[in-house]
Amino acid sequence: MSDVFKLTATLKSYCLLSFSNSMKIIDKEIFWMAETPVKARMRCREIMTSSVKTATRDMTLQDVAVLMRDGDVGAMPVVDDGKLVGIVTDRDIVVRAIADGRGASSTVGKAMTSEIFSVKPDDFVFEAIRLMGDKQIRRVPVVNDKGELAGIIAMADIALEMEDEREIAETLEEISSGSSFWQKG
């Protein structure tokens, strides 16, 4: 098996990883033995995009849409005094603003998602993958201990770290699927 692992099942408090090397599960934490592949031990800071353009709650949807278009991105973290307070996606703009009759001059704060699912820079990458699958999201903000945005991880960032094309396709499809990613065994 390649050094890239695949999350295959979960119990609500444990993640079980299927790969050929030894591991121990101790007190809801996963500790790998020394022979665990390097890719399996990658930290979020190693694959995240750190130069992320951000929006503020009082920006207009048009201003954010222009930034998204020019930056070729589908989501933009929303910050307030340096702290992550939400994320706005192109879908949020369409579904929560335009479809509800709000115009381009409406503010980001009225369309953004304020429930944030994030990881920390020193979390293992599998935590970001788990979060994407559990919450059916395509991007995960990386936030430091002060609540400040450190970067963002997109499905493409994870795919770039995988070596096997079939495994990339399977992992991305499972993260994106409507079926419960973590119920597979």
Phi and psi in degrees as a GROMACS rama.xvg file:
@    title "Ramachandran Plot"
@    xaxis  label "Phi"
@    yaxis  label "Psi"
@TYPE xy
-67.671  169.996  SER-2
-77.7381  2.04363  ASP-3
-92.8081  130.217  VAL-4
-98.4478  165.336  PHE-5
-130.158  128.436  LYS-6
-73.9391  126.636  LEU-7
-117.183  -21.7507  THR-8
-158.655  161.329  ALA-9
-147.475  146.392  THR-10
-104.325  148.474  LEU-11
-48.0267  -34.214  LYS-12
-105.726  -3.50474  SER-13
-128.864  144.932  TYR-14
-108.459  130.487  CYS-15
-106.69  126.92  LEU-16
-108.235  136.122  LEU-17
-104.143  110.011  SER-18
-157.103  166.656  PHE-19
-78.5179  -7.25343  SER-20
-93.8253  164.559  ASN-21
-71.281  149.519  SER-22
-153.186  157.241  MET-23
-124.585  141.388  LYS-24
-109.514  117.359  ILE-25
-130.573  121.952  ILE-26
46.822  53.1483  ASP-27
64.3809  10.952  LYS-28
-115.481  149.999  GLU-29
-108.014  123.105  ILE-30
-116.432  123.695  PHE-31
-93.5399  149.333  TRP-32
-75.4325  166.89  MET-33
-59.5042  -28.2423  ALA-34
-82.6758  4.37663  GLU-35
-63.8766  138.814  THR-36
-58.6496  148.17  PRO-37
-60.8823  -41.8318  VAL-38
-61.065  -33.3003  LYS-39
-68.9872  -20.7123  ALA-40
-102.803  11.5506  ARG-41
-63.7022  144.881  MET-42
-98.8674  155.944  ARG-43
-57.3846  -37.471  CYS-44
-60.7027  -22.5381  ARG-45
-78.7385  -23.0229  GLU-46
-118.219  -8.49865  ILE-47
-70.0244  155.56  MET-48
-87.5896  120.689  THR-49
-96.5205  -21.7644  SER-50
-95.2203  88.318  SER-51
-111.474  127.653  VAL-52
-74.3975  143.714  LYS-53
-126.469  163.396  THR-54
-117.343  168.004  ALA-55
-119.527  161.376  THR-56
-59.7353  -31.1751  ARG-57
-90.2754  -0.36653  ASP-58
-68.6732  151.665  MET-59
-80.2951  157.22  THR-60
-62.4085  -34.1634  LEU-61
-63.8569  -44.0492  GLN-62
-60.9646  -42.3976  ASP-63
-68.9684  -40.193  VAL-64
-61.0268  -39.128  ALA-65
-64.5467  -44.7031  VAL-66
-61.1775  -40.8957  LEU-67
-63.6557  -45.6258  MET-68
-61.4281  -49.9953  ARG-69
-66.4326  -31.9355  ASP-70
-91.5856  -2.66203  GLY-71
53.5488  48.9064  ASP-72
-125.887  154.071  VAL-73
-105.713  -0.671441  GLY-74
-149.482  149.553  ALA-75
-139.867  123.352  MET-76
-63.0841  145.693  PRO-77
-110.086  125.893  VAL-78
-120.571  153.577  VAL-79
-138.671  117.935  ASP-80
52.7846  41.0906  ASP-81
81.9484  -9.82671  GLY-82
-96.8234  140.994  LYS-83
-72.1545  123.799  LEU-84
-119.192  -7.65715  VAL-85
175.347  -173.649  GLY-86
-146.232  141.437  ILE-87
-121.259  131.756  VAL-88
-113.66  164.667  THR-89
-59.9588  -34.3772  ASP-90
-66.3186  -40.3172  ARG-91
-57.3379  -43.2908  ASP-92
-61.112  -43.4623  ILE-93
-72.7912  -51.0144  VAL-94
-77.7664  -41.6881  VAL-95
-92.8781  -13.2636  ARG-96
-119.286  -68.9787  ALA-97
-59.0288  -47.3228  ILE-98
-63.5492  -24.5588  ALA-99
-93.9231  8.88349  ASP-100
87.6298  6.26362  GLY-101
-81.627  145.042  ARG-102
-93.2633  -178.272  GLY-103
-66.003  -18.8161  ALA-104
-86.8941  -2.51206  SER-105
-65.4336  155.093  SER-106
-87.4627  156.081  THR-107
-58.6259  -37.5914  VAL-108
-57.117  -25.765  GLY-109
-85.2364  -13.5943  LYS-110
-117.02  -17.8626  ALA-111
-69.4736  159.467  MET-112
-91.5623  122.034  THR-113
-98.9698  -11.3106  SER-114
-82.0152  110.746  GLU-115
-103.43  130.031  ILE-116
-112.011  115.192  PHE-117
-136.755  169.026  SER-118
-124.967  169.482  VAL-119
-102.457  156.78  LYS-120
-55.0022  -34.4038  PRO-121
-92.2457  2.82331  ASP-122
-67.8971  151.873  ASP-123
-70.9085  148.049  PHE-124
-57.1564  -32.8058  VAL-125
-60.8479  -25.1069  PHE-126
-66.4596  -39.4791  GLU-127
-65.7355  -40.6822  ALA-128
-64.4607  -44.285  ILE-129
-59.8849  -44.3635  ARG-130
-63.6753  -42.2082  LEU-131
-59.6763  -43.9802  MET-132
-69.1206  -45.2652  GLY-133
-62.8148  -43.4817  ASP-134
-98.7045  -1.20837  LYS-135
53.4474  50.8836  GLN-136
-119.086  155.945  ILE-137
-104.644  -11.1395  ARG-138
-138.578  142.78  ARG-139
-128.723  118.52  VAL-140
-67.1808  146.861  PRO-141
-108.729  120.17  VAL-142
-122.885  135.247  VAL-143
-78.7781  -179.999  ASN-144
-63.6794  -20.6803  ASP-145
-87.9292  -1.03405  LYS-146
85.586  8.73353  GLY-147
-87.5172  143.802  GLU-148
-68.5867  123.354  LEU-149
-102.337  -25.014  ALA-150
172.57  -167.354  GLY-151
-147.361  146.076  ILE-152
-117.016  125.055  ILE-153
-108.198  163.807  ALA-154
-55.2775  -35.1069  MET-155
-63.6676  -35.0248  ALA-156
-62.8396  -39.2285  ASP-157
-69.0849  -43.9559  ILE-158
-60.2444  -37.0997  ALA-159
-64.6269  -23.7504  LEU-160
-87.1185  -12.7687  GLU-161
-88.9432  148.069  MET-162
-100.566  -30.5562  GLU-163
-91.9181  118.736  ASP-164
-61.6341  -38.555  GLU-165
-64.7526  -41.297  ARG-166
-66.0672  -37.1062  GLU-167
-60.0262  -50.8129  ILE-168
-60.0507  -44.7243  ALA-169
-64.1347  -44.9966  GLU-170
-64.5091  -46.2843  THR-171
-65.1048  -38.2999  LEU-172
-66.1956  -39.4338  GLU-173
-67.571  -38.486  GLU-174
-64.1345  -40.3985  ILE-175
-82.8348  -17.196  SER-176
-68.7959  154.955  SER-177
-77.269  -18.8529  GLY-178
-75.7162  159.21  SER-179
-70.6391  109.162  SER-180
-57.6862  -35.9442  PHE-181
-92.4151  -0.228622  TRP-182
-91.5021  -7.53917  GLN-183
-73.2879  145.463  LYS-184
